[in-house]
Amino acid sequence: MKYISSHEYEIFRRCMIAARKEAQLTQESLAKSLQKPQSFVAKYENGERRLDVVEFLMVTRIIGVDPCAILRKVDEQLSEAYCEQKL
């Protein structure tokens, strides 16, 4: 199994998982709303595949979160990580 790993993408994945859980959705319920198999959600949450921009927008719409809010959160965490590396 090939994982798509980078520290940056890990931050994105964690933010997406947190948003889904804050919306009180399971992987299964989110997948059903997306008309996808549960494995679709599991694979992007586990880092086995990436979301493209259109998929990201579809997921955030169903979760009920502003996509810009997710991106701001990712950007903040990336900035924090970058600052920590420089110290």
PDB file of N, CA, C and O in Angstrom:
ATOM      1  N   MET A   1       0.844  -1.172   0.000  1.00  0.00           N
ATOM      2  CA  MET A   1       0.000   0.000   0.000  1.00  0.00           C
ATOM      3  C   MET A   1       0.898   1.247   0.000  1.00  0.00           C
ATOM      4  O   MET A   1       1.742   1.413   0.881  1.00  0.00           O
ATOM      5  N   LYS A   2       0.708   2.098  -0.976  1.00  0.00           N
ATOM      6  CA  LYS A   2       1.514   3.315  -1.090  1.00  0.00           C
ATOM      7  C   LYS A   2       0.806   4.469  -0.370  1.00  0.00           C
ATOM      8  O   LYS A   2      -0.369   4.744  -0.610  1.00  0.00           O
ATOM      9  N   TYR A   3       1.533   5.120   0.498  1.00  0.00           N
ATOM     10  CA  TYR A   3       0.978   6.260   1.207  1.00  0.00           C
ATOM     11  C   TYR A   3       1.509   7.547   0.597  1.00  0.00           C
ATOM     12  O   TYR A   3       2.670   7.633   0.197  1.00  0.00           O
ATOM     13  N   ILE A   4       0.643   8.534   0.536  1.00  0.00           N
ATOM     14  CA  ILE A   4       1.017   9.844   0.024  1.00  0.00           C
ATOM     15  C   ILE A   4       1.377  10.671   1.257  1.00  0.00           C
ATOM     16  O   ILE A   4       0.517  11.279   1.894  1.00  0.00           O
ATOM     17  N   SER A   5       2.656  10.676   1.571  1.00  0.00           N
ATOM     18  CA  SER A   5       3.017  11.287   2.841  1.00  0.00           C
ATOM     19  C   SER A   5       3.886  12.511   2.656  1.00  0.00           C
ATOM     20  O   SER A   5       4.820  12.543   1.854  1.00  0.00           O
ATOM     21  N   SER A   6       3.548  13.477   3.407  1.00  0.00           N
ATOM     22  CA  SER A   6       4.367  14.652   3.619  1.00  0.00           C
ATOM     23  C   SER A   6       3.818  15.279   4.892  1.00  0.00           C
ATOM     24  O   SER A   6       2.647  15.120   5.238  1.00  0.00           O
ATOM     25  N   HIS A   7       4.670  15.969   5.552  1.00  0.00           N
ATOM     26  CA  HIS A   7       4.223  16.616   6.790  1.00  0.00           C
ATOM     27  C   HIS A   7       3.084  17.591   6.491  1.00  0.00           C
ATOM     28  O   HIS A   7       2.126  17.699   7.258  1.00  0.00           O
ATOM     29  N   GLU A   8       3.201  18.287   5.384  1.00  0.00           N
ATOM     30  CA  GLU A   8       2.187  19.277   5.020  1.00  0.00           C
ATOM     31  C   GLU A   8       0.827  18.619   4.758  1.00  0.00           C
ATOM     32  O   GLU A   8      -0.210  19.103   5.212  1.00  0.00           O
ATOM     33  N   TYR A   9       0.855  17.520   4.024  1.00  0.00           N
ATOM     34  CA  TYR A   9      -0.414  16.854   3.727  1.00  0.00           C
ATOM     35  C   TYR A   9      -1.002  16.209   4.982  1.00  0.00           C
ATOM     36  O   TYR A   9      -2.221  16.101   5.119  1.00  0.00           O
ATOM     37  N   GLU A  10      -0.139  15.785   5.886  1.00  0.00           N
ATOM     38  CA  GLU A  10      -0.608  15.234   7.163  1.00  0.00           C
ATOM     39  C   GLU A  10      -1.420  16.289   7.925  1.00  0.00           C
ATOM     40  O   GLU A  10      -2.450  15.967   8.517  1.00  0.00           O
ATOM     41  N   ILE A  11      -0.968  17.520   7.912  1.00  0.00           N
ATOM     42  CA  ILE A  11      -1.705  18.606   8.561  1.00  0.00           C
ATOM     43  C   ILE A  11      -3.078  18.769   7.919  1.00  0.00           C
ATOM     44  O   ILE A  11      -4.084  18.900   8.616  1.00  0.00           O
ATOM     45  N   PHE A  12      -3.117  18.761   6.589  1.00  0.00           N
ATOM     46  CA  PHE A  12      -4.386  18.870   5.866  1.00  0.00           C
ATOM     47  C   PHE A  12      -5.320  17.723   6.254  1.00  0.00           C
ATOM     48  O   PHE A  12      -6.497  17.946   6.535  1.00  0.00           O
ATOM     49  N   ARG A  13      -4.797  16.503   6.270  1.00  0.00           N
ATOM     50  CA  ARG A  13      -5.611  15.339   6.620  1.00  0.00           C
ATOM     51  C   ARG A  13      -6.190  15.465   8.028  1.00  0.00           C
ATOM     52  O   ARG A  13      -7.370  15.191   8.248  1.00  0.00           O
ATOM     53  N   ARG A  14      -5.363  15.876   8.968  1.00  0.00           N
ATOM     54  CA  ARG A  14      -5.847  16.031  10.352  1.00  0.00           C
ATOM     55  C   ARG A  14      -6.957  17.076  10.441  1.00  0.00           C
ATOM     56  O   ARG A  14      -7.924  16.894  11.181  1.00  0.00           O
ATOM     57  N   CYS A  15      -6.821  18.155   9.698  1.00  0.00           N
ATOM     58  CA  CYS A  15      -7.856  19.196   9.697  1.00  0.00           C
ATOM     59  C   CYS A  15      -9.162  18.675   9.098  1.00  0.00           C
ATOM     60  O   CYS A  15     -10.245  18.996   9.587  1.00  0.00           O
ATOM     61  N   MET A  16      -9.059  17.879   8.048  1.00  0.00           N
ATOM     62  CA  MET A  16     -10.261  17.318   7.422  1.00  0.00           C
ATOM     63  C   MET A  16     -10.940  16.310   8.350  1.00  0.00           C
ATOM     64  O   MET A  16     -12.166  16.286   8.449  1.00  0.00           O
ATOM     65  N   ILE A  17     -10.159  15.494   9.016  1.00  0.00           N
ATOM     66  CA  ILE A  17     -10.729  14.525   9.957  1.00  0.00           C
ATOM     67  C   ILE A  17     -11.411  15.258  11.111  1.00  0.00           C
ATOM     68  O   ILE A  17     -12.518  14.897  11.510  1.00  0.00           O
ATOM     69  N   ALA A  18     -10.756  16.278  11.641  1.00  0.00           N
ATOM     70  CA  ALA A  18     -11.332  17.049  12.749  1.00  0.00           C
ATOM     71  C   ALA A  18     -12.642  17.711  12.317  1.00  0.00           C
ATOM     72  O   ALA A  18     -13.608  17.725  13.080  1.00  0.00           O
ATOM     73  N   ALA A  19     -12.681  18.251  11.115  1.00  0.00           N
ATOM     74  CA  ALA A  19     -13.906  18.897  10.629  1.00  0.00           C
ATOM     75  C   ALA A  19     -15.047  17.891  10.506  1.00  0.00           C
ATOM     76  O   ALA A  19     -16.187  18.190  10.862  1.00  0.00           O
ATOM     77  N   ARG A  20     -14.737  16.703  10.004  1.00  0.00           N
ATOM     78  CA  ARG A  20     -15.772  15.660   9.878  1.00  0.00           C
ATOM     79  C   ARG A  20     -16.294  15.266  11.254  1.00  0.00           C
ATOM     80  O   ARG A  20     -17.502  15.131  11.449  1.00  0.00           O
ATOM     81  N   LYS A  21     -15.389  15.083  12.199  1.00  0.00           N
ATOM     82  CA  LYS A  21     -15.798  14.681  13.542  1.00  0.00           C
ATOM     83  C   LYS A  21     -16.569  15.795  14.247  1.00  0.00           C
ATOM     84  O   LYS A  21     -17.529  15.519  14.968  1.00  0.00           O
ATOM     85  N   GLU A  22     -16.161  17.052  14.048  1.00  0.00           N
ATOM     86  CA  GLU A  22     -16.896  18.180  14.637  1.00  0.00           C
ATOM     87  C   GLU A  22     -18.315  18.257  14.088  1.00  0.00           C
ATOM     88  O   GLU A  22     -19.234  18.697  14.779  1.00  0.00           O
ATOM     89  N   ALA A  23     -18.486  17.827  12.839  1.00  0.00           N
ATOM     90  CA  ALA A  23     -19.821  17.793  12.226  1.00  0.00           C
ATOM     91  C   ALA A  23     -20.599  16.557  12.660  1.00  0.00           C
ATOM     92  O   ALA A  23     -21.737  16.351  12.238  1.00  0.00           O
ATOM     93  N   GLN A  24     -19.984  15.741  13.501  1.00  0.00           N
ATOM     94  CA  GLN A  24     -20.591  14.512  14.022  1.00  0.00           C
ATOM     95  C   GLN A  24     -21.016  13.567  12.900  1.00  0.00           C
ATOM     96  O   GLN A  24     -22.102  12.988  12.920  1.00  0.00           O
ATOM     97  N   LEU A  25     -20.119  13.432  11.921  1.00  0.00           N
ATOM     98  CA  LEU A  25     -20.341  12.521  10.814  1.00  0.00           C
ATOM     99  C   LEU A  25     -19.343  11.377  10.890  1.00  0.00           C
ATOM    100  O   LEU A  25     -18.177  11.582  11.226  1.00  0.00           O
ATOM    101  N   THR A  26     -19.796  10.193  10.583  1.00  0.00           N
ATOM    102  CA  THR A  26     -18.893   9.058  10.454  1.00  0.00           C
ATOM    103  C   THR A  26     -18.360   9.046   9.028  1.00  0.00           C
ATOM    104  O   THR A  26     -18.886   9.728   8.148  1.00  0.00           O
ATOM    105  N   GLN A  27     -17.323   8.273   8.817  1.00  0.00           N
ATOM    106  CA  GLN A  27     -16.838   8.100   7.448  1.00  0.00           C
ATOM    107  C   GLN A  27     -17.965   7.562   6.573  1.00  0.00           C
ATOM    108  O   GLN A  27     -18.146   8.001   5.437  1.00  0.00           O
ATOM    109  N   GLU A  28     -18.701   6.630   7.099  1.00  0.00           N
ATOM    110  CA  GLU A  28     -19.780   6.000   6.332  1.00  0.00           C
ATOM    111  C   GLU A  28     -20.869   6.993   5.956  1.00  0.00           C
ATOM    112  O   GLU A  28     -21.323   7.011   4.812  1.00  0.00           O
ATOM    113  N   SER A  29     -21.295   7.826   6.911  1.00  0.00           N
ATOM    114  CA  SER A  29     -22.365   8.787   6.611  1.00  0.00           C
ATOM    115  C   SER A  29     -21.893   9.851   5.625  1.00  0.00           C
ATOM    116  O   SER A  29     -22.654  10.275   4.755  1.00  0.00           O
ATOM    117  N   LEU A  30     -20.648  10.280   5.756  1.00  0.00           N
ATOM    118  CA  LEU A  30     -20.098  11.246   4.801  1.00  0.00           C
ATOM    119  C   LEU A  30     -20.031  10.629   3.413  1.00  0.00           C
ATOM    120  O   LEU A  30     -20.434  11.250   2.430  1.00  0.00           O
ATOM    121  N   ALA A  31     -19.524   9.414   3.336  1.00  0.00           N
ATOM    122  CA  ALA A  31     -19.417   8.730   2.045  1.00  0.00           C
ATOM    123  C   ALA A  31     -20.791   8.565   1.396  1.00  0.00           C
ATOM    124  O   ALA A  31     -20.940   8.751   0.188  1.00  0.00           O
ATOM    125  N   LYS A  32     -21.773   8.222   2.189  1.00  0.00           N
ATOM    126  CA  LYS A  32     -23.133   8.052   1.655  1.00  0.00           C
ATOM    127  C   LYS A  32     -23.631   9.364   1.060  1.00  0.00           C
ATOM    128  O   LYS A  32     -24.218   9.369  -0.021  1.00  0.00           O
ATOM    129  N   SER A  33     -23.403  10.465   1.750  1.00  0.00           N
ATOM    130  CA  SER A  33     -23.817  11.771   1.237  1.00  0.00           C
ATOM    131  C   SER A  33     -23.070  12.147  -0.044  1.00  0.00           C
ATOM    132  O   SER A  33     -23.604  12.843  -0.908  1.00  0.00           O
ATOM    133  N   LEU A  34     -21.840  11.680  -0.150  1.00  0.00           N
ATOM    134  CA  LEU A  34     -21.034  11.939  -1.355  1.00  0.00           C
ATOM    135  C   LEU A  34     -21.364  10.955  -2.480  1.00  0.00           C
ATOM    136  O   LEU A  34     -20.884  11.097  -3.605  1.00  0.00           O
ATOM    137  N   GLN A  35     -22.185   9.965  -2.161  1.00  0.00           N
ATOM    138  CA  GLN A  35     -22.500   8.874  -3.089  1.00  0.00           C
ATOM    139  C   GLN A  35     -21.225   8.146  -3.526  1.00  0.00           C
ATOM    140  O   GLN A  35     -21.013   7.845  -4.700  1.00  0.00           O
ATOM    141  N   LYS A  36     -20.393   7.882  -2.519  1.00  0.00           N
ATOM    142  CA  LYS A  36     -19.133   7.170  -2.707  1.00  0.00           C
ATOM    143  C   LYS A  36     -19.086   6.028  -1.696  1.00  0.00           C
ATOM    144  O   LYS A  36     -19.831   6.037  -0.716  1.00  0.00           O
ATOM    145  N   PRO A  37     -18.221   5.052  -1.925  1.00  0.00           N
ATOM    146  CA  PRO A  37     -18.043   4.009  -0.908  1.00  0.00           C
ATOM    147  C   PRO A  37     -17.308   4.577   0.314  1.00  0.00           C
ATOM    148  O   PRO A  37     -16.589   5.571   0.212  1.00  0.00           O
ATOM    149  N   GLN A  38     -17.498   3.940   1.450  1.00  0.00           N
ATOM    150  CA  GLN A  38     -16.834   4.384   2.682  1.00  0.00           C
ATOM    151  C   GLN A  38     -15.321   4.412   2.499  1.00  0.00           C
ATOM    152  O   GLN A  38     -14.631   5.231   3.108  1.00  0.00           O
ATOM    153  N   SER A  39     -14.814   3.528   1.671  1.00  0.00           N
ATOM    154  CA  SER A  39     -13.363   3.472   1.448  1.00  0.00           C
ATOM    155  C   SER A  39     -12.821   4.754   0.826  1.00  0.00           C
ATOM    156  O   SER A  39     -11.642   5.064   0.997  1.00  0.00           O
ATOM    157  N   PHE A  40     -13.649   5.503   0.110  1.00  0.00           N
ATOM    158  CA  PHE A  40     -13.227   6.787  -0.462  1.00  0.00           C
ATOM    159  C   PHE A  40     -12.765   7.717   0.654  1.00  0.00           C
ATOM    160  O   PHE A  40     -11.689   8.310   0.580  1.00  0.00           O
ATOM    161  N   VAL A  41     -13.595   7.835   1.689  1.00  0.00           N
ATOM    162  CA  VAL A  41     -13.258   8.702   2.828  1.00  0.00           C
ATOM    163  C   VAL A  41     -12.074   8.126   3.597  1.00  0.00           C
ATOM    164  O   VAL A  41     -11.146   8.851   3.954  1.00  0.00           O
ATOM    165  N   ALA A  42     -12.110   6.829   3.848  1.00  0.00           N
ATOM    166  CA  ALA A  42     -11.018   6.192   4.594  1.00  0.00           C
ATOM    167  C   ALA A  42      -9.677   6.390   3.901  1.00  0.00           C
ATOM    168  O   ALA A  42      -8.669   6.649   4.558  1.00  0.00           O
ATOM    169  N   LYS A  43      -9.660   6.271   2.596  1.00  0.00           N
ATOM    170  CA  LYS A  43      -8.392   6.385   1.873  1.00  0.00           C
ATOM    171  C   LYS A  43      -7.807   7.783   1.932  1.00  0.00           C
ATOM    172  O   LYS A  43      -6.595   7.922   2.096  1.00  0.00           O
ATOM    173  N   TYR A  44      -8.623   8.832   1.805  1.00  0.00           N
ATOM    174  CA  TYR A  44      -8.016  10.164   1.902  1.00  0.00           C
ATOM    175  C   TYR A  44      -7.687  10.506   3.346  1.00  0.00           C
ATOM    176  O   TYR A  44      -6.736  11.246   3.600  1.00  0.00           O
ATOM    177  N   GLU A  45      -8.450   9.985   4.293  1.00  0.00           N
ATOM    178  CA  GLU A  45      -8.130  10.248   5.694  1.00  0.00           C
ATOM    179  C   GLU A  45      -6.886   9.480   6.140  1.00  0.00           C
ATOM    180  O   GLU A  45      -6.170   9.936   7.031  1.00  0.00           O
ATOM    181  N   ASN A  46      -6.623   8.335   5.540  1.00  0.00           N
ATOM    182  CA  ASN A  46      -5.444   7.534   5.890  1.00  0.00           C
ATOM    183  C   ASN A  46      -4.218   7.887   5.056  1.00  0.00           C
ATOM    184  O   ASN A  46      -3.135   7.350   5.291  1.00  0.00           O
ATOM    185  N   GLY A  47      -4.375   8.768   4.102  1.00  0.00           N
ATOM    186  CA  GLY A  47      -3.242   9.176   3.280  1.00  0.00           C
ATOM    187  C   GLY A  47      -2.945   8.251   2.117  1.00  0.00           C
ATOM    188  O   GLY A  47      -1.856   8.302   1.546  1.00  0.00           O
ATOM    189  N   GLU A  48      -3.891   7.416   1.763  1.00  0.00           N
ATOM    190  CA  GLU A  48      -3.698   6.500   0.633  1.00  0.00           C
ATOM    191  C   GLU A  48      -4.056   7.155  -0.697  1.00  0.00           C
ATOM    192  O   GLU A  48      -3.688   6.650  -1.758  1.00  0.00           O
ATOM    193  N   ARG A  49      -4.765   8.268  -0.646  1.00  0.00           N
ATOM    194  CA  ARG A  49      -5.089   9.039  -1.842  1.00  0.00           C
ATOM    195  C   ARG A  49      -5.256  10.486  -1.435  1.00  0.00           C
ATOM    196  O   ARG A  49      -5.492  10.792  -0.266  1.00  0.00           O
ATOM    197  N   ARG A  50      -5.135  11.365  -2.396  1.00  0.00           N
ATOM    198  CA  ARG A  50      -5.344  12.785  -2.141  1.00  0.00           C
ATOM    199  C   ARG A  50      -6.701  13.218  -2.674  1.00  0.00           C
ATOM    200  O   ARG A  50      -7.249  12.613  -3.596  1.00  0.00           O
ATOM    201  N   LEU A  51      -7.221  14.261  -2.084  1.00  0.00           N
ATOM    202  CA  LEU A  51      -8.439  14.879  -2.602  1.00  0.00           C
ATOM    203  C   LEU A  51      -8.043  15.910  -3.647  1.00  0.00           C
ATOM    204  O   LEU A  51      -7.097  16.670  -3.438  1.00  0.00           O
ATOM    205  N   ASP A  52      -8.746  15.944  -4.756  1.00  0.00           N
ATOM    206  CA  ASP A  52      -8.510  17.047  -5.684  1.00  0.00           C
ATOM    207  C   ASP A  52      -9.378  18.223  -5.226  1.00  0.00           C
ATOM    208  O   ASP A  52     -10.148  18.093  -4.274  1.00  0.00           O
ATOM    209  N   VAL A  53      -9.259  19.339  -5.884  1.00  0.00           N
ATOM    210  CA  VAL A  53      -9.947  20.558  -5.445  1.00  0.00           C
ATOM    211  C   VAL A  53     -11.462  20.381  -5.468  1.00  0.00           C
ATOM    212  O   VAL A  53     -12.145  20.787  -4.527  1.00  0.00           O
ATOM    213  N   VAL A  54     -11.988  19.787  -6.517  1.00  0.00           N
ATOM    214  CA  VAL A  54     -13.435  19.599  -6.620  1.00  0.00           C
ATOM    215  C   VAL A  54     -13.928  18.663  -5.515  1.00  0.00           C
ATOM    216  O   VAL A  54     -14.957  18.930  -4.895  1.00  0.00           O
ATOM    217  N   GLU A  55     -13.211  17.583  -5.266  1.00  0.00           N
ATOM    218  CA  GLU A  55     -13.584  16.660  -4.193  1.00  0.00           C
ATOM    219  C   GLU A  55     -13.539  17.367  -2.840  1.00  0.00           C
ATOM    220  O   GLU A  55     -14.434  17.194  -2.012  1.00  0.00           O
ATOM    221  N   PHE A  56     -12.495  18.160  -2.623  1.00  0.00           N
ATOM    222  CA  PHE A  56     -12.369  18.928  -1.374  1.00  0.00           C
ATOM    223  C   PHE A  56     -13.592  19.816  -1.173  1.00  0.00           C
ATOM    224  O   PHE A  56     -14.149  19.867  -0.076  1.00  0.00           O
ATOM    225  N   LEU A  57     -14.010  20.513  -2.223  1.00  0.00           N
ATOM    226  CA  LEU A  57     -15.175  21.393  -2.114  1.00  0.00           C
ATOM    227  C   LEU A  57     -16.450  20.608  -1.836  1.00  0.00           C
ATOM    228  O   LEU A  57     -17.292  21.053  -1.055  1.00  0.00           O
ATOM    229  N   MET A  58     -16.601  19.454  -2.460  1.00  0.00           N
ATOM    230  CA  MET A  58     -17.777  18.605  -2.212  1.00  0.00           C
ATOM    231  C   MET A  58     -17.801  18.135  -0.761  1.00  0.00           C
ATOM    232  O   MET A  58     -18.846  18.168  -0.113  1.00  0.00           O
ATOM    233  N   VAL A  59     -16.657  17.701  -0.255  1.00  0.00           N
ATOM    234  CA  VAL A  59     -16.577  17.212   1.127  1.00  0.00           C
ATOM    235  C   VAL A  59     -16.895  18.336   2.104  1.00  0.00           C
ATOM    236  O   VAL A  59     -17.685  18.148   3.029  1.00  0.00           O
ATOM    237  N   THR A  60     -16.290  19.500   1.906  1.00  0.00           N
ATOM    238  CA  THR A  60     -16.543  20.599   2.851  1.00  0.00           C
ATOM    239  C   THR A  60     -17.995  21.049   2.809  1.00  0.00           C
ATOM    240  O   THR A  60     -18.553  21.435   3.836  1.00  0.00           O
ATOM    241  N   ARG A  61     -18.608  21.005   1.647  1.00  0.00           N
ATOM    242  CA  ARG A  61     -20.024  21.386   1.538  1.00  0.00           C
ATOM    243  C   ARG A  61     -20.887  20.433   2.368  1.00  0.00           C
ATOM    244  O   ARG A  61     -21.776  20.872   3.097  1.00  0.00           O
ATOM    245  N   ILE A  62     -20.627  19.144   2.258  1.00  0.00           N
ATOM    246  CA  ILE A  62     -21.426  18.161   2.999  1.00  0.00           C
ATOM    247  C   ILE A  62     -21.143  18.236   4.495  1.00  0.00           C
ATOM    248  O   ILE A  62     -22.054  18.093   5.310  1.00  0.00           O
ATOM    249  N   ILE A  63     -19.881  18.461   4.855  1.00  0.00           N
ATOM    250  CA  ILE A  63     -19.536  18.596   6.267  1.00  0.00           C
ATOM    251  C   ILE A  63     -20.168  19.862   6.845  1.00  0.00           C
ATOM    252  O   ILE A  63     -20.467  19.928   8.037  1.00  0.00           O
ATOM    253  N   GLY A  64     -20.368  20.861   5.990  1.00  0.00           N
ATOM    254  CA  GLY A  64     -20.966  22.115   6.447  1.00  0.00           C
ATOM    255  C   GLY A  64     -19.939  23.087   6.982  1.00  0.00           C
ATOM    256  O   GLY A  64     -20.226  23.889   7.871  1.00  0.00           O
ATOM    257  N   VAL A  65     -18.722  23.008   6.426  1.00  0.00           N
ATOM    258  CA  VAL A  65     -17.663  23.904   6.860  1.00  0.00           C
ATOM    259  C   VAL A  65     -17.189  24.730   5.658  1.00  0.00           C
ATOM    260  O   VAL A  65     -17.166  24.246   4.526  1.00  0.00           O
ATOM    261  N   ASP A  66     -16.819  25.955   5.921  1.00  0.00           N
ATOM    262  CA  ASP A  66     -16.300  26.835   4.886  1.00  0.00           C
ATOM    263  C   ASP A  66     -14.941  26.306   4.426  1.00  0.00           C
ATOM    264  O   ASP A  66     -14.041  26.157   5.252  1.00  0.00           O
ATOM    265  N   PRO A  67     -14.765  26.019   3.144  1.00  0.00           N
ATOM    266  CA  PRO A  67     -13.479  25.505   2.683  1.00  0.00           C
ATOM    267  C   PRO A  67     -12.331  26.463   2.987  1.00  0.00           C
ATOM    268  O   PRO A  67     -11.205  26.034   3.237  1.00  0.00           O
ATOM    269  N   CYS A  68     -12.623  27.749   2.965  1.00  0.00           N
ATOM    270  CA  CYS A  68     -11.577  28.736   3.282  1.00  0.00           C
ATOM    271  C   CYS A  68     -11.143  28.624   4.738  1.00  0.00           C
ATOM    272  O   CYS A  68      -9.976  28.854   5.055  1.00  0.00           O
ATOM    273  N   ALA A  69     -12.072  28.273   5.624  1.00  0.00           N
ATOM    274  CA  ALA A  69     -11.730  28.105   7.039  1.00  0.00           C
ATOM    275  C   ALA A  69     -10.776  26.929   7.212  1.00  0.00           C
ATOM    276  O   ALA A  69      -9.834  27.005   8.000  1.00  0.00           O
ATOM    277  N   ILE A  70     -11.013  25.844   6.481  1.00  0.00           N
ATOM    278  CA  ILE A  70     -10.108  24.688   6.545  1.00  0.00           C
ATOM    279  C   ILE A  70      -8.724  25.102   6.037  1.00  0.00           C
ATOM    280  O   ILE A  70      -7.711  24.794   6.665  1.00  0.00           O
ATOM    281  N   LEU A  71      -8.685  25.793   4.915  1.00  0.00           N
ATOM    282  CA  LEU A  71      -7.399  26.198   4.336  1.00  0.00           C
ATOM    283  C   LEU A  71      -6.653  27.165   5.258  1.00  0.00           C
ATOM    284  O   LEU A  71      -5.429  27.099   5.367  1.00  0.00           O
ATOM    285  N   ARG A  72      -7.393  28.065   5.924  1.00  0.00           N
ATOM    286  CA  ARG A  72      -6.745  28.981   6.881  1.00  0.00           C
ATOM    287  C   ARG A  72      -6.127  28.199   8.036  1.00  0.00           C
ATOM    288  O   ARG A  72      -5.012  28.489   8.470  1.00  0.00           O
ATOM    289  N   LYS A  73      -6.867  27.199   8.530  1.00  0.00           N
ATOM    290  CA  LYS A  73      -6.371  26.373   9.635  1.00  0.00           C
ATOM    291  C   LYS A  73      -5.107  25.619   9.208  1.00  0.00           C
ATOM    292  O   LYS A  73      -4.132  25.558   9.957  1.00  0.00           O
ATOM    293  N   VAL A  74      -5.131  25.050   8.008  1.00  0.00           N
ATOM    294  CA  VAL A  74      -3.957  24.348   7.481  1.00  0.00           C
ATOM    295  C   VAL A  74      -2.790  25.321   7.367  1.00  0.00           C
ATOM    296  O   VAL A  74      -1.672  25.001   7.770  1.00  0.00           O
ATOM    297  N   ASP A  75      -3.045  26.505   6.820  1.00  0.00           N
ATOM    298  CA  ASP A  75      -1.989  27.499   6.646  1.00  0.00           C
ATOM    299  C   ASP A  75      -1.395  27.916   7.991  1.00  0.00           C
ATOM    300  O   ASP A  75      -0.178  28.061   8.114  1.00  0.00           O
ATOM    301  N   GLU A  76      -2.240  28.109   8.988  1.00  0.00           N
ATOM    302  CA  GLU A  76      -1.753  28.485  10.322  1.00  0.00           C
ATOM    303  C   GLU A  76      -0.843  27.394  10.890  1.00  0.00           C
ATOM    304  O   GLU A  76       0.227  27.682  11.426  1.00  0.00           O
ATOM    305  N   GLN A  77      -1.278  26.149  10.766  1.00  0.00           N
ATOM    306  CA  GLN A  77      -0.489  25.050  11.315  1.00  0.00           C
ATOM    307  C   GLN A  77       0.811  24.857  10.539  1.00  0.00           C
ATOM    308  O   GLN A  77       1.841  24.519  11.123  1.00  0.00           O
ATOM    309  N   LEU A  78       0.766  25.072   9.230  1.00  0.00           N
ATOM    310  CA  LEU A  78       1.997  24.998   8.439  1.00  0.00           C
ATOM    311  C   LEU A  78       2.971  26.092   8.847  1.00  0.00           C
ATOM    312  O   LEU A  78       4.173  25.854   8.957  1.00  0.00           O
ATOM    313  N   SER A  79       2.450  27.291   9.070  1.00  0.00           N
ATOM    314  CA  SER A  79       3.295  28.406   9.499  1.00  0.00           C
ATOM    315  C   SER A  79       3.935  28.120  10.854  1.00  0.00           C
ATOM    316  O   SER A  79       5.119  28.384  11.062  1.00  0.00           O
ATOM    317  N   GLU A  80       3.139  27.577  11.769  1.00  0.00           N
ATOM    318  CA  GLU A  80       3.667  27.230  13.092  1.00  0.00           C
ATOM    319  C   GLU A  80       4.772  26.183  12.962  1.00  0.00           C
ATOM    320  O   GLU A  80       5.823  26.297  13.592  1.00  0.00           O
ATOM    321  N   ALA A  81       4.525  25.172  12.148  1.00  0.00           N
ATOM    322  CA  ALA A  81       5.527  24.111  11.960  1.00  0.00           C
ATOM    323  C   ALA A  81       6.794  24.671  11.334  1.00  0.00           C
ATOM    324  O   ALA A  81       7.902  24.290  11.711  1.00  0.00           O
ATOM    325  N   TYR A  82       6.629  25.563  10.390  1.00  0.00           N
ATOM    326  CA  TYR A  82       7.786  26.163   9.716  1.00  0.00           C
ATOM    327  C   TYR A  82       8.612  27.002  10.708  1.00  0.00           C
ATOM    328  O   TYR A  82       9.842  26.952  10.715  1.00  0.00           O
ATOM    329  N   CYS A  83       7.900  27.772  11.542  1.00  0.00           N
ATOM    330  CA  CYS A  83       8.601  28.599  12.549  1.00  0.00           C
ATOM    331  C   CYS A  83       9.347  27.721  13.545  1.00  0.00           C
ATOM    332  O   CYS A  83      10.457  28.059  13.956  1.00  0.00           O
ATOM    333  N   GLU A  84       8.752  26.602  13.935  1.00  0.00           N
ATOM    334  CA  GLU A  84       9.401  25.689  14.874  1.00  0.00           C
ATOM    335  C   GLU A  84      10.665  25.105  14.273  1.00  0.00           C
ATOM    336  O   GLU A  84      11.662  24.929  14.973  1.00  0.00           O
ATOM    337  N   GLN A  85      10.634  24.801  12.975  1.00  0.00           N
ATOM    338  CA  GLN A  85      11.802  24.241  12.299  1.00  0.00           C
ATOM    339  C   GLN A  85      12.949  25.241  12.236  1.00  0.00           C
ATOM    340  O   GLN A  85      14.117  24.854  12.273  1.00  0.00           O
ATOM    341  N   LYS A  86      12.618  26.520  12.143  1.00  0.00           N
ATOM    342  CA  LYS A  86      13.651  27.552  12.034  1.00  0.00           C
ATOM    343  C   LYS A  86      14.348  27.804  13.363  1.00  0.00           C
ATOM    344  O   LYS A  86      15.466  28.319  13.397  1.00  0.00           O
ATOM    345  N   LEU A  87      13.681  27.438  14.465  1.00  0.00           N
ATOM    346  CA  LEU A  87      14.275  27.696  15.801  1.00  0.00           C
ATOM    347  C   LEU A  87      15.364  26.760  16.117  1.00  0.00           C
ATOM    348  O   LEU A  87      15.959  26.845  17.191  1.00  0.00           O
TER     349      LEU A  87
END
